[in-house]
């Protein structure tokens, strides 16, 4: 299985969402929340398109990459899933490192909150990501995990799918 940053993010959010996405069941295109997040990313920093580039590496797309400073910029709507966002950026940093770009760092940006957070990749993080990659493959190869019944479920693009009941 080819792992992308979205798998890493979903692993840290919900194994069911990860399984559904990895098995070709995508609901993001139906979500107003996902659309709003995409709009924030596209309109918040319009001048960046001239200065930085969107970078696709290993099947993952980095919002903005400053090659001169070796900084990954990841824009998010909310910090409610900050841990998942951090691991997504750390995965980007790992991909860059595996492709010969040493010393890259990341910045998580929450424009609506006017907050930023620096993200670095440590040796411990690399070990964790390698374990996560193996665990993702294991999750995806088995039956769909159960619904997690968490607070984050209500804003998830898969909510209707997970909580639909048949008469």
Buried (B, 14 or more C-beta within 10 A) or exposed (E): EEBBBBBBBBBBBBBBBBBBBBEEEEBBEEBEBBEEBBEBBEEEBEEBEEEBBEBEBBEBBBBBBBEEEBBBBBBBBBBBBBEBBBBBBBBBBBBBBEEEBEEBBBBBBBBEEEEEBEBEBEEEBBEEBEEBBEEBEEBBEEEBBEBBEEEBBEBBBBBEBBEEEEE
